[in-house]
Amino acid sequence: MEDEQLDVTQGMDSSSGTNYQQAKVIIKNIPTCVVEKKPALNQKFKDLQAAYDFYKEYGRVCGFDIRKAQEKSDISGQTSLKYFICSRSGSSDTKTSRSEDGFEGYKHRIRKTVSIKCCCPALIRVNRAADGGFELRKFVEEHNHELADNDGQMFLRCNRNLTDFHKHFIFDAAKMNIGATRAYGLVSAITGSSENVGATAVDFKNFSRDVKKQIGKHDADMIIQKFRDIQGSSDTEFRFLYETDSSNHLTRLFWADNINRKCYEVFGDVVCFDATYRTNK
């Protein structure tokens, strides 16, 4: 349900010196969903993760993302209350710290990106119950922004999850020199539409970036270990040799399995790869 109110503010036009009135439309949205998925006061949760998952599912159904917010702890260090809020809560305005003598402090550099924060008041607050679980004590249902419709819900963070299929597909595509963006296009074609993928092209690229970051400078170690595993298990006739420089960097690598060696006896051909070719392009 959407309710619009008119907020009228008064001011003065600096050029003409006349008073003016500025109208601003304030949107009040109350999500609608089945009763079973709607938070209710005094609702019980076994732990904070269960409360977070419940509110996240409520947001997914209604068309908004959530995030974790402030919490308080008791004397023993256990969390006594926790807030979960709409992702558009808060403000993007930057504040400058002031010291006791009134001088402005250092202002941190921030990325110049468009913020979606609009001080949305929607939230839930859970308090620790006597049985060790948590109980919902506060629920603000109203949002001050439009909620995502059916076409836009696919872009919500709660609806963007990379499954094991996605991860294996991205990894296997990289072996065939297929980038993350093209891999996303292939999955979209396989599933029939980008709406059926369950993730965005940015999610695919982020996962590919994380994999490369995890590998880092250990790519040579990984291939040597892979050859050792092959030699010790699946193919006892597999042979490989490698050389390193004074800095222990891999410079040359040779490998051949049983079939390769038989082919060499017949044809006498060897395939060489120059790993330094156009590395600066």
C-alpha positions in Angstrom: 0.0 0.0 0.0 1.3 3.4 -1.0 0.4 6.7 0.7 1.6 10.0 -0.5 1.8 13.1 1.7 2.7 16.7 0.7 5.4 18.3 2.8 5.4 22.1 2.3 8.4 24.2 3.4 8.8 27.9 3.3 11.8 30.0 2.3 12.9 33.1 0.6 14.2 33.6 -3.0 17.6 35.2 -2.7 17.3 36.8 -6.2 13.8 38.5 -5.8 13.5 38.7 -2.0 10.0 37.1 -2.1 8.7 34.2 -0.1 8.0 31.0 -1.8 6.6 27.6 -0.9 8.4 24.3 -1.9 6.3 21.2 -2.1 7.9 17.8 -1.6 6.1 14.5 -1.9 6.7 12.0 0.9 6.0 8.4 0.0 4.8 6.1 2.7 4.9 2.4 1.6 3.6 -0.4 3.8 4.5 -3.8 2.3 1.9 -6.4 1.8 2.6 -10.2 2.1 1.2 -13.3 3.7 0.8 -13.3 7.4 3.3 -16.1 7.9 6.2 -14.0 6.5 5.3 -10.8 8.3 7.1 -9.9 11.5 5.0 -9.8 14.6 5.6 -8.3 18.1 6.7 -10.9 20.7 7.8 -13.3 18.0 10.4 -15.8 19.1 13.7 -16.6 17.5 16.3 -19.2 18.6 19.2 -16.8 17.8 20.2 -13.7 15.9 20.8 -15.5 12.7 17.3 -16.9 12.7 15.9 -13.3 13.2 18.1 -12.0 10.4 17.0 -14.7 8.0 13.3 -14.2 8.8 13.5 -10.4 8.2 15.6 -11.0 5.0 13.0 -13.3 3.6 10.3 -10.8 4.5 12.2 -8.1 2.6 12.8 -10.4 -0.4 9.0 -11.1 -0.7 8.1 -7.4 -0.2 10.8 -5.9 -2.4 13.6 -4.4 -0.3 17.0 -5.4 1.1 18.0 -5.3 4.7 21.2 -5.0 6.6 22.5 -5.4 10.2 22.7 -2.3 12.4 23.5 -1.4 16.0 23.5 -3.8 18.8 24.1 -3.7 22.6 25.8 -6.1 24.9 25.4 -6.9 28.5 28.1 -7.1 31.2 29.1 -10.6 30.1 29.6 -9.5 26.5 26.5 -11.2 25.1 24.3 -9.4 22.7 21.2 -8.1 24.5 19.5 -6.4 21.6 20.0 -6.1 17.9 18.6 -3.9 15.1 18.0 -5.1 11.5 17.1 -2.2 9.2 16.2 -1.5 5.6 19.2 -1.1 3.4 18.1 2.4 2.5 18.1 3.5 6.1 20.6 6.3 7.1 21.9 9.2 5.1 24.7 9.6 2.6 25.6 13.1 3.9 29.2 13.3 5.1 29.9 15.0 8.5 33.1 16.7 9.5 34.4 16.0 13.0 35.2 18.9 15.2 37.8 19.0 18.0 37.3 20.7 21.4 38.8 23.9 20.1 36.2 24.1 17.3 38.5 23.2 14.4 37.3 20.8 11.8 38.9 17.5 11.7 40.1 15.4 8.8 37.4 14.5 6.3 37.9 11.0 4.9 37.8 10.6 1.1 34.7 8.6 -0.1 33.9 7.1 -3.5 31.7 9.4 -5.6 28.9 7.0 -6.1 25.1 7.5 -6.2 23.7 6.6 -2.8 20.3 4.9 -2.4 20.0 5.8 1.3 17.0 8.0 2.1 16.6 7.7 5.9 14.1 4.9 5.6 12.6 4.2 9.1 11.7 0.5 8.5 13.4 -1.9 11.0 13.0 -4.6 13.6 14.6 -4.8 17.0 15.0 -8.1 18.8 15.9 -8.4 22.5 17.4 -11.3 24.4 14.7 -13.4 26.0 14.8 -15.3 29.3 15.2 -18.6 27.6 18.4 -17.5 25.8 16.8 -16.8 22.5 15.5 -13.5 21.1 12.2 -11.8 21.0 10.9 -9.2 18.5 10.1 -6.1 20.5 9.9 -3.4 17.8 8.7 -3.4 14.3 8.5 -0.4 12.0 6.7 -1.5 8.9 6.6 1.8 6.9 9.1 2.7 4.2 9.6 6.1 2.7 10.6 4.9 -0.7 9.2 2.8 -3.5 9.6 -1.0 -3.2 11.0 -3.2 -6.0 8.4 -4.6 -8.3 8.5 -8.1 -9.9 10.9 -6.9 -12.6 13.2 -5.2 -10.1 13.3 -7.9 -7.4 15.9 -9.9 -9.3 18.4 -7.1 -8.7 17.9 -7.2 -4.9 20.9 -8.4 -3.0 18.8 -11.0 -1.2 17.8 -12.5 -4.6 21.4 -12.6 -5.9 23.1 -15.8 -4.8 25.7 -17.7 -6.7 25.0 -21.4 -6.5 27.5 -24.2 -6.8 26.4 -24.6 -10.4 27.3 -20.9 -11.1 30.7 -21.2 -9.4 31.7 -24.4 -11.2 30.4 -22.9 -14.5 32.5 -19.7 -14.1 35.6 -21.7 -13.1 35.2 -24.1 -16.1 34.5 -21.3 -18.5 37.8 -19.6 -17.3 39.7 -22.7 -18.3 38.3 -22.3 -21.9 39.4 -18.6 -21.8 35.7 -17.5 -21.5 35.4 -14.4 -19.2 32.8 -13.9 -16.5 30.6 -11.6 -18.6 30.4 -14.1 -21.5 29.8 -16.9 -18.9 26.8 -14.9 -17.6 25.5 -14.6 -21.1 25.7 -18.4 -21.6 23.9 -19.1 -18.4 21.2 -16.6 -19.3 20.8 -18.5 -22.6 20.7 -21.8 -20.9 18.1 -20.8 -18.3 16.0 -18.9 -20.9 16.4 -15.4 -19.5 18.6 -13.2 -17.3 15.7 -13.2 -14.8 16.1 -16.9 -14.2 19.9 -16.8 -13.5 19.5 -15.7 -9.9 22.5 -13.4 -10.1 23.9 -10.5 -12.1 26.9 -10.2 -14.4 28.6 -8.1 -11.6 28.2 -11.1 -9.3 29.9 -13.3 -11.8 32.7 -10.9 -12.3 33.2 -10.5 -8.5 33.4 -14.2 -8.0 36.0 -14.5 -10.9 38.0 -11.7 -9.3 37.9 -13.4 -5.9 39.1 -16.7 -7.4 42.1 -15.0 -9.1 42.9 -13.1 -5.9 42.9 -16.3 -3.9 45.2 -18.0 -6.4 47.5 -14.9 -6.4 51.2 -15.8 -6.9 50.6 -19.5 -6.3 49.6 -20.5 -9.8 53.0 -22.1 -10.5 52.9 -24.0 -7.2 49.4 -25.3 -8.1 50.4 -26.7 -11.5 53.5 -28.4 -10.1 51.4 -30.0 -7.3 48.8 -31.1 -9.9 51.4 -32.8 -12.0 52.7 -34.6 -8.9 49.2 -35.8 -8.0 48.8 -37.1 -11.5 52.1 -38.9 -11.4 51.4 -40.5 -8.1 47.9 -41.7 -8.7 46.1 -41.8 -12.1 49.0 -42.0 -14.5 52.3 -43.6 -13.3 53.8 -43.1 -16.8 53.3 -39.3 -16.5 56.6 -37.4 -16.5 57.4 -33.7 -16.0 60.4 -31.5 -15.5 60.7 -27.9 -14.5 63.3 -25.2 -14.0 63.3 -22.1 -11.8 65.5 -19.0 -11.7 67.5 -17.5 -8.8 64.3 -16.0 -7.3 62.6 -19.4 -7.4 60.3 -18.3 -10.2 59.2 -20.9 -12.7 61.0 -20.5 -16.0 60.5 -23.7 -17.9 58.0 -26.6 -17.7 57.8 -29.8 -19.6 55.2 -32.6 -19.3 54.2 -35.7 -21.2 51.9 -38.6 -20.4 52.1 -42.1 -21.9 50.0 -41.2 -25.0 52.1 -38.2 -25.7 55.3 -40.2 -25.6 53.9 -42.8 -28.0 52.8 -40.1 -30.4 56.3 -38.6 -30.3 57.8 -41.9 -31.3 55.5 -42.0 -34.3 55.4 -38.3 -35.4 58.3 -36.7 -33.6 56.3 -33.5 -32.9 56.6 -31.3 -29.8 54.3 -28.3 -29.0 56.0 -25.4 -27.2 54.2 -22.5 -25.5 55.9 -19.1 -24.9 54.3 -17.8 -21.7 56.0 -14.4 -22.1 54.4 -13.6 -25.4 52.6 -10.3 -25.3 52.3 -10.3 -21.5 52.4 -6.5 -21.5 49.3 -6.1 -23.8 
